[in-house]
Amino acid sequence: MIVSEFLTKLRDRISDSRGVNWKRDELVQYLNDSISFLGSELITMNDPGSINTVTITSTSKTVPSDYVRMAGKYPLYQSGLNFEILDGSTSVTLRYFATKQSVNSDSDTIPFNDIDINILIQLAAIYALNRDEYDTAQDERLVAELKQVVAAAKGGK
């Protein structure tokens, strides 16, 4: 799904189809906050959809910018922004958990599947509808609700 389609669905969900209460940029920020939150939760749940692959060699050993952690055990050592191969191999194919890219343009594709898009809509709606809340207890309840949404949708704990 692209951002413009997402924003239409989100505006319907928060009863703002005319764009009176929330500006586009504010809703895109809520979408990006939701992408970040859901991506982190999925990594915590070891979701296979969060795994990317890169080949590490003696000449190409930079840690990818979306790298979070290895998805398995590899003969690699991370030293700052580089990997070092420990077993003398010429290359190692690394599977790793990766963050999702944020979006901005209306034509950007949201980096999740259809099931996860529905979760993102619900998360972004919670963020938007919580905008004017000043009670910090509300934020604690919000985080707990967001985690429940993700766990329920993914069949988790």
Secondary structure as GFF3:
##gff-version 3
##sequence-region A 1 157
A	DSSP	alpha_helix	3	13	.	.	.	ID=ss1
A	DSSP	alpha_helix	24	44	.	.	.	ID=ss2
A	DSSP	three_ten_helix	48	50	.	.	.	ID=ss3
A	DSSP	beta_strand	51	57	.	.	.	ID=ss4
A	DSSP	beta_strand	67	70	.	.	.	ID=ss5
A	DSSP	beta_strand	76	79	.	.	.	ID=ss6
A	DSSP	beta_strand	82	85	.	.	.	ID=ss7
A	DSSP	beta_strand	91	98	.	.	.	ID=ss8
A	DSSP	alpha_helix	114	129	.	.	.	ID=ss9
A	DSSP	alpha_helix	136	153	.	.	.	ID=ss10
###
